[in-house]
Amino acid sequence: MPALALSGIPLPVLTERGLTYTPTLLGEHRRAFSGWLRTSERREVLSYAGNTGPLSQEDARAYRGLVKGEGEVWNFDAGMRSNSFLLPSATTGTVTAGVAGGRYGACLRMAANSNVTFLTGVGAKWTVAYWWKLEGQATWTHYIHRSGHFISSGGLVDSTTPNSGALVVDGAGALAGGDVTLRILGGFGGGIVNPTNAALLVDDLVILPWVAPSSWVAPWYAAGQPFGAPYPYHVASGSALYEPRVVLGKVGQGRAVEWWQGGARVLGQEFDYELQER
């Protein structure tokens, strides 16, 4: 078990500084004119502060985004809105949200030969993840698409060709216009093989404006929990905490650092962060 994880993804904690706990009392302590102490305290919430230690520039970008809650997440429990109320720009065929039997509750159901597009406008670096299965199947599969990579499937890094999933990519494996389109065809066309023309069920769709590190793939899958609680909140867990807590992250001061790795000088960064209990 990692010392600290957000939505199942381990978050580095620099050993030399550790994780500090700062309590905030909801209420107050004060003295009466007689000198007696009086309290209106109702609850105590904690803030957890740490430092990542040295990270590559790519990893630091990803961890900053994770802590801050950047990106979009759809749970499809009650409709097609994301955590920030982003709706799809277009649908083709029969696409229905709030369908019972999802991975974590309700899910999105896409009939064969249908698609849905989200105008996220991500740049050249992005990550798209989702749980999926064909209607009637028993097992859900977790796909993580990353720019410049094959699909990571079921916790295995870069194990599936980019044109095998529900995400529509061009010949170079990029998103057309930076927008995210999910598609399910019947038969043996491009994407998920669907010889019985079954509907596609999708749950916990995550779109992030950075490339998730390969080190996230296995724990993200193994955690088996939704991304966010809801996003941008996370469930913080790990051996550094007495019990899992719902937190909102904040990124603090960062520093550029250099170190030797494999005989070469590497430039990266580290940064402070704070996780505040809800």
KOLSE-377824 format. One record per residue (C-alpha): residue number from 0; residue in one letter; x, y, z. Coordinates in Angstrom, 2 decimals. Layout:
BEGIN
+-----+--------+---------+---------+---------+
| num | residu |       u |       v |       w |
+-----+--------+---------+---------+---------+
| NUM |      a |       X |       Y |       Z |
...
+-----+--------+---------+---------+---------+
***
This chain:
BEGIN
+-----+--------+---------+---------+---------+
| num | residu |       u |       v |       w |
+-----+--------+---------+---------+---------+
|   0 |      m |    0.00 |    0.00 |    0.00 |
|   1 |      p |    1.42 |    3.45 |   -0.89 |
|   2 |      a |    1.81 |    6.09 |    1.79 |
|   3 |      l |   -0.70 |    8.31 |   -0.04 |
|   4 |      a |   -2.95 |    7.84 |   -3.06 |
|   5 |      l |   -5.59 |    9.96 |   -4.79 |
|   6 |      s |   -8.41 |    7.96 |   -6.38 |
|   7 |      g |   -6.08 |    4.96 |   -6.20 |
|   8 |      i |   -3.14 |    6.69 |   -7.91 |
|   9 |      p |   -0.03 |    6.90 |   -5.65 |
|  10 |      l |    1.06 |   10.46 |   -4.87 |
|  11 |      p |    4.76 |   10.84 |   -3.94 |
|  12 |      v |    5.57 |   11.94 |   -0.39 |
|  13 |      l |    9.15 |   13.14 |    0.12 |
|  14 |      t |   10.61 |   11.05 |    2.97 |
|  15 |      e |   12.73 |   13.82 |    4.45 |
|  16 |      r |    9.70 |   16.10 |    4.95 |
|  17 |      g |    6.93 |   13.56 |    5.40 |
|  18 |      l |    3.25 |   14.43 |    5.48 |
|  19 |      t |    2.15 |   17.10 |    7.96 |
|  20 |      y |   -1.32 |   17.30 |    9.47 |
|  21 |      t |   -2.92 |   20.65 |   10.32 |
|  22 |      p |   -6.29 |   20.64 |   12.14 |
|  23 |      t |   -9.00 |   23.22 |   11.57 |
|  24 |      l |  -11.77 |   23.46 |   14.16 |
|  25 |      l |  -15.30 |   24.13 |   12.93 |
|  26 |      g |  -16.36 |   26.29 |   15.84 |
|  27 |      e |  -14.26 |   28.23 |   18.33 |
|  28 |      h |  -12.65 |   28.19 |   21.76 |
|  29 |      r |  -13.03 |   31.33 |   23.86 |
|  30 |      r |  -13.03 |   32.47 |   27.49 |
|  31 |      a |  -15.93 |   33.89 |   29.42 |
|  32 |      f |  -15.50 |   36.99 |   31.64 |
|  33 |      s |  -14.98 |   34.61 |   34.55 |
|  34 |      g |  -12.04 |   33.04 |   32.78 |
|  35 |      w |  -13.75 |   29.73 |   32.08 |
|  36 |      l |  -13.08 |   28.21 |   28.68 |
|  37 |      r |  -16.06 |   27.76 |   26.42 |
|  38 |      t |  -16.15 |   25.86 |   23.15 |
|  39 |      s |  -18.56 |   25.74 |   20.24 |
|  40 |      e |  -16.46 |   23.17 |   18.42 |
|  41 |      r |  -18.57 |   20.83 |   16.29 |
|  42 |      r |  -16.00 |   19.10 |   14.12 |
|  43 |      e |  -12.31 |   18.99 |   13.26 |
|  44 |      v |  -11.06 |   18.73 |    9.68 |
|  45 |      l |   -7.47 |   18.13 |    8.66 |
|  46 |      s |   -5.23 |   19.49 |    5.94 |
|  47 |      y |   -2.40 |   17.24 |    4.73 |
|  48 |      a |    0.71 |   18.92 |    3.35 |
|  49 |      g |    3.61 |   17.23 |    1.59 |
|  50 |      n |    6.22 |   17.49 |   -1.12 |
|  51 |      t |    6.64 |   15.26 |   -4.16 |
|  52 |      g |   10.41 |   15.08 |   -4.26 |
|  53 |      p |   12.19 |   15.23 |   -7.65 |
|  54 |      l |   10.02 |   14.40 |  -10.68 |
|  55 |      s |   10.58 |   14.57 |  -14.42 |
|  56 |      q |    8.89 |   17.50 |  -16.12 |
|  57 |      e |    6.24 |   15.20 |  -17.67 |
|  58 |      d |    5.44 |   13.47 |  -14.39 |
|  59 |      a |    5.34 |   16.77 |  -12.49 |
|  60 |      r |    2.81 |   18.14 |  -15.00 |
|  61 |      a |    0.60 |   15.09 |  -14.49 |
|  62 |      y |    0.76 |   15.15 |  -10.70 |
|  63 |      r |    0.04 |   18.88 |  -10.64 |
|  64 |      g |   -3.06 |   18.30 |  -12.72 |
|  65 |      l |   -4.15 |   15.37 |  -10.56 |
|  66 |      v |   -3.86 |   17.36 |   -7.32 |
|  67 |      k |   -5.58 |   20.44 |   -8.77 |
|  68 |      g |   -8.39 |   18.42 |  -10.34 |
|  69 |      e |   -7.86 |   19.49 |  -13.95 |
|  70 |      g |   -9.81 |   17.76 |  -16.69 |
|  71 |      e |  -13.34 |   16.38 |  -17.07 |
|  72 |      v |  -15.06 |   13.32 |  -15.61 |
|  73 |      w |  -18.43 |   11.81 |  -16.53 |
|  74 |      n |  -20.09 |    9.26 |  -14.23 |
|  75 |      f |  -23.32 |    9.16 |  -16.32 |
|  76 |      d |  -25.41 |    8.55 |  -13.18 |
|  77 |      a |  -28.03 |   11.15 |  -13.94 |
|  78 |      g |  -27.26 |   12.50 |  -17.39 |
|  79 |      m |  -24.59 |   13.52 |  -19.87 |
|  80 |      r |  -23.00 |   16.38 |  -17.90 |
|  81 |      s |  -19.42 |   16.19 |  -16.69 |
|  82 |      n |  -18.22 |   17.34 |  -13.27 |
|  83 |      s |  -17.99 |   20.87 |  -14.73 |
|  84 |      f |  -21.35 |   20.57 |  -16.56 |
|  85 |      l |  -19.87 |   19.98 |  -20.01 |
|  86 |      l |  -22.42 |   18.35 |  -22.33 |
|  87 |      p |  -21.68 |   16.43 |  -25.56 |
|  88 |      s |  -21.68 |   18.56 |  -28.69 |
|  89 |      a |  -23.15 |   15.87 |  -30.95 |
|  90 |      t |  -24.52 |   12.33 |  -30.91 |
|  91 |      t |  -25.39 |    9.90 |  -33.68 |
|  92 |      g |  -27.65 |    6.90 |  -33.21 |
|  93 |      t |  -29.14 |    5.97 |  -29.82 |
|  94 |      v |  -27.08 |    7.22 |  -26.88 |
|  95 |      t |  -28.62 |    7.08 |  -23.38 |
|  96 |      a |  -27.17 |    8.07 |  -20.00 |
|  97 |      g |  -28.36 |    6.96 |  -16.56 |
|  98 |      v |  -28.77 |    3.31 |  -17.59 |
|  99 |      a |  -28.73 |    0.87 |  -14.66 |
| 100 |      g |  -25.99 |   -1.74 |  -14.36 |
| 101 |      g |  -22.90 |    0.45 |  -14.69 |
| 102 |      r |  -19.48 |   -0.22 |  -13.20 |
| 103 |      y |  -20.15 |    2.19 |  -10.32 |
| 104 |      g |  -23.88 |    2.86 |  -10.59 |
| 105 |      a |  -25.54 |    4.01 |  -13.78 |
| 106 |      c |  -23.69 |    4.22 |  -17.09 |
| 107 |      l |  -23.83 |    5.37 |  -20.71 |
| 108 |      r |  -25.45 |    3.01 |  -23.23 |
| 109 |      m |  -24.50 |    3.39 |  -26.90 |
| 110 |      a |  -26.43 |    1.29 |  -29.40 |
| 111 |      a |  -24.44 |   -0.27 |  -32.26 |
| 112 |      n |  -23.41 |    2.23 |  -34.96 |
| 113 |      s |  -23.69 |    5.26 |  -32.68 |
| 114 |      n |  -21.22 |    7.84 |  -31.41 |
| 115 |      v |  -20.95 |   10.77 |  -29.02 |
| 116 |      t |  -18.54 |   13.74 |  -29.20 |
| 117 |      f |  -17.28 |   15.97 |  -26.38 |
| 118 |      l |  -15.68 |   19.31 |  -27.34 |
| 119 |      t |  -12.88 |   19.21 |  -24.78 |
| 120 |      g |  -10.32 |   20.89 |  -27.06 |
| 121 |      v |   -7.30 |   19.18 |  -25.49 |
| 122 |      g |   -3.87 |   19.86 |  -26.97 |
| 123 |      a |   -1.22 |   17.48 |  -28.25 |
| 124 |      k |   -0.85 |   15.80 |  -24.84 |
| 125 |      w |   -3.89 |   14.06 |  -23.37 |
| 126 |      t |   -5.27 |   11.01 |  -21.57 |
| 127 |      v |   -8.71 |    9.45 |  -22.06 |
| 128 |      a |   -9.82 |    6.59 |  -19.81 |
| 129 |      y |  -13.08 |    4.68 |  -19.38 |
| 130 |      w |  -14.56 |    1.39 |  -18.25 |
| 131 |      w |  -16.47 |   -0.50 |  -20.96 |
| 132 |      k |  -18.17 |   -3.75 |  -21.87 |
| 133 |      l |  -20.56 |   -4.92 |  -24.56 |
| 134 |      e |  -24.10 |   -5.35 |  -23.28 |
| 135 |      g |  -24.59 |   -8.92 |  -22.10 |
| 136 |      q |  -20.94 |   -9.44 |  -21.13 |
| 137 |      a |  -20.06 |  -10.04 |  -17.49 |
| 138 |      t |  -16.69 |   -8.31 |  -17.22 |
| 139 |      w |  -15.80 |   -4.61 |  -17.41 |
| 140 |      t |  -12.51 |   -3.61 |  -19.07 |
| 141 |      h |  -10.51 |   -0.49 |  -18.23 |
| 142 |      y |   -8.95 |    1.33 |  -21.21 |
| 143 |      i |   -6.47 |    4.18 |  -20.85 |
| 144 |      h |   -5.63 |    6.02 |  -24.11 |
| 145 |      r |   -2.58 |    8.32 |  -24.01 |
| 146 |      s |   -1.16 |   10.47 |  -26.76 |
| 147 |      g |    1.93 |    8.81 |  -28.22 |
| 148 |      h |    1.10 |    5.42 |  -26.66 |
| 149 |      f |   -0.86 |    2.26 |  -27.35 |
| 150 |      i |   -3.95 |    1.61 |  -25.22 |
| 151 |      s |   -3.31 |    0.36 |  -21.68 |
| 152 |      s |   -5.89 |   -2.34 |  -20.95 |
| 153 |      g |   -6.82 |   -3.90 |  -17.63 |
| 154 |      g |   -3.75 |   -2.56 |  -15.83 |
| 155 |      l |   -1.30 |   -3.64 |  -18.57 |
| 156 |      v |    0.74 |   -0.78 |  -20.05 |
| 157 |      d |    0.46 |   -0.14 |  -23.82 |
| 158 |      s |   -0.97 |   -3.60 |  -24.49 |
| 159 |      t |   -3.58 |   -2.85 |  -27.17 |
| 160 |      t |   -3.35 |   -1.07 |  -30.53 |
| 161 |      p |   -4.76 |    2.50 |  -30.56 |
| 162 |      n |   -7.52 |    1.74 |  -33.09 |
| 163 |      s |   -8.97 |   -1.09 |  -30.97 |
| 164 |      g |  -10.99 |    0.94 |  -28.48 |
| 165 |      a |  -14.11 |    3.06 |  -28.56 |
| 166 |      l |  -12.10 |    6.30 |  -28.85 |
| 167 |      v |  -11.88 |    7.69 |  -32.39 |
| 168 |      v |   -8.30 |    8.56 |  -33.40 |
| 169 |      d |   -6.73 |    9.39 |  -36.75 |
| 170 |      g |   -4.03 |    7.41 |  -38.55 |
| 171 |      a |   -1.34 |    8.91 |  -36.32 |
| 172 |      g |   -3.22 |    8.01 |  -33.15 |
| 173 |      a |   -4.20 |   11.63 |  -32.43 |
| 174 |      l |   -7.55 |   13.21 |  -31.58 |
| 175 |      a |   -9.09 |   15.06 |  -34.51 |
| 176 |      g |   -9.33 |   18.72 |  -33.47 |
| 177 |      g |   -8.53 |   17.81 |  -29.88 |
| 178 |      d |  -12.10 |   16.58 |  -29.34 |
| 179 |      v |  -13.09 |   13.24 |  -27.83 |
| 180 |      t |  -15.46 |   10.97 |  -29.78 |
| 181 |      l |  -16.57 |    7.55 |  -28.59 |
| 182 |      r |  -17.93 |    5.17 |  -31.23 |
| 183 |      i |  -19.29 |    1.63 |  -31.37 |
| 184 |      l |  -19.77 |   -0.11 |  -34.72 |
| 185 |      g |  -21.48 |   -3.38 |  -35.51 |
| 186 |      g |  -19.57 |   -6.35 |  -36.89 |
| 187 |      f |  -15.80 |   -6.25 |  -37.37 |
| 188 |      g |  -15.30 |   -2.57 |  -38.28 |
| 189 |      g |  -12.71 |   -0.28 |  -36.70 |
| 190 |      g |  -12.68 |   -0.08 |  -32.91 |
| 191 |      i |  -14.18 |   -2.66 |  -30.57 |
| 192 |      v |  -15.05 |   -5.92 |  -32.34 |
| 193 |      n |  -18.83 |   -6.30 |  -32.11 |
| 194 |      p |  -20.06 |   -9.24 |  -34.24 |
| 195 |      t |  -23.44 |   -9.43 |  -32.47 |
| 196 |      n |  -24.23 |   -5.69 |  -32.87 |
| 197 |      a |  -24.51 |   -5.36 |  -29.08 |
| 198 |      a |  -24.75 |   -1.98 |  -27.36 |
| 199 |      l |  -21.65 |   -0.55 |  -25.70 |
| 200 |      l |  -21.81 |    0.34 |  -21.99 |
| 201 |      v |  -19.39 |    3.04 |  -20.80 |
| 202 |      d |  -18.74 |    4.24 |  -17.25 |
| 203 |      d |  -16.39 |    6.70 |  -15.53 |
| 204 |      l |  -15.15 |    8.53 |  -18.61 |
| 205 |      v |  -12.05 |   10.61 |  -17.76 |
| 206 |      i |  -10.46 |   13.21 |  -20.07 |
| 207 |      l |   -7.22 |   14.81 |  -18.85 |
| 208 |      p |   -5.09 |   17.50 |  -20.56 |
| 209 |      w |   -1.78 |   15.73 |  -19.94 |
| 210 |      v |   -0.17 |   12.32 |  -20.50 |
| 211 |      a |   -0.67 |   10.08 |  -17.48 |
| 212 |      p |    2.60 |    8.39 |  -16.41 |
| 213 |      s |    2.90 |    4.66 |  -17.07 |
| 214 |      s |    3.31 |    4.16 |  -13.32 |
| 215 |      w |   -0.36 |    5.13 |  -12.88 |
| 216 |      v |   -1.77 |    2.37 |  -15.08 |
| 217 |      a |   -1.62 |   -0.66 |  -12.78 |
| 218 |      p |   -2.70 |    1.05 |   -9.51 |
| 219 |      w |   -5.48 |    2.97 |  -11.29 |
| 220 |      y |   -6.93 |   -0.33 |  -12.49 |
| 221 |      a |   -6.24 |   -2.24 |   -9.25 |
| 222 |      a |   -7.94 |    0.44 |   -7.11 |
| 223 |      g |  -11.22 |   -0.29 |   -8.91 |
| 224 |      q |  -12.77 |    2.96 |   -7.72 |
| 225 |      p |  -14.25 |    5.97 |   -9.51 |
| 226 |      f |  -11.94 |    8.80 |  -10.55 |
| 227 |      g |  -12.96 |   11.55 |   -8.14 |
| 228 |      a |  -15.38 |   11.73 |   -5.25 |
| 229 |      p |  -16.78 |   13.50 |   -7.28 |
| 230 |      y |  -14.01 |   15.18 |   -9.29 |
| 231 |      p |  -12.17 |   17.52 |   -8.56 |
| 232 |      y |  -12.45 |   15.94 |   -5.09 |
| 233 |      h |  -10.50 |   12.73 |   -4.57 |
| 234 |      v |  -10.63 |    9.87 |   -2.11 |
| 235 |      a |   -7.26 |   10.07 |   -0.35 |
| 236 |      s |   -6.05 |    6.76 |    1.03 |
| 237 |      g |   -2.82 |    5.06 |    2.03 |
| 238 |      s |   -0.79 |    4.01 |    5.04 |
| 239 |      a |   -0.09 |    7.65 |    5.98 |
| 240 |      l |   -3.80 |    8.16 |    6.76 |
| 241 |      y |   -5.84 |    6.62 |    9.56 |
| 242 |      e |   -8.72 |    6.05 |    7.14 |
| 243 |      p |   -9.65 |    7.18 |    3.61 |
| 244 |      r |  -10.80 |   10.80 |    3.42 |
| 245 |      v |  -12.44 |   12.94 |    0.73 |
| 246 |      v |  -10.11 |   15.84 |   -0.06 |
| 247 |      l |   -9.67 |   18.79 |   -2.39 |
| 248 |      g |   -6.11 |   19.43 |   -3.54 |
| 249 |      k |   -4.08 |   22.59 |   -3.91 |
| 250 |      v |   -0.62 |   22.94 |   -5.49 |
| 251 |      g |    1.93 |   25.10 |   -3.69 |
| 252 |      q |    5.43 |   26.34 |   -4.42 |
| 253 |      g |    7.57 |   24.43 |   -6.90 |
| 254 |      r |   11.30 |   24.22 |   -7.45 |
| 255 |      a |   13.46 |   23.26 |  -10.44 |
| 256 |      v |   15.92 |   20.52 |   -9.48 |
| 257 |      e |   18.76 |   18.63 |  -11.21 |
| 258 |      w |   20.14 |   15.14 |  -10.61 |
| 259 |      w |   22.32 |   12.53 |  -12.25 |
| 260 |      q |   20.54 |    9.55 |  -13.81 |
| 261 |      g |   22.20 |    6.92 |  -16.02 |
| 262 |      g |   25.29 |    9.07 |  -16.34 |
| 263 |      a |   23.34 |   12.08 |  -17.59 |
| 264 |      r |   22.24 |   15.27 |  -15.88 |
| 265 |      v |   18.44 |   15.47 |  -15.63 |
| 266 |      l |   16.40 |   18.63 |  -15.07 |
| 267 |      g |   13.06 |   18.23 |  -13.34 |
| 268 |      q |   11.02 |   19.75 |  -10.56 |
| 269 |      e |    9.39 |   19.14 |   -7.22 |
| 270 |      f |    6.43 |   20.93 |   -5.64 |
| 271 |      d |    4.51 |   21.31 |   -2.40 |
| 272 |      y |    0.86 |   20.33 |   -2.19 |
| 273 |      e |   -1.98 |   20.48 |    0.31 |
| 274 |      l |   -5.02 |   18.23 |    0.57 |
| 275 |      q |   -7.94 |   19.68 |    2.50 |
| 276 |      e |  -10.67 |   17.47 |    3.93 |
| 277 |      r |  -14.15 |   18.24 |    2.75 |
+-----+--------+---------+---------+---------+
***
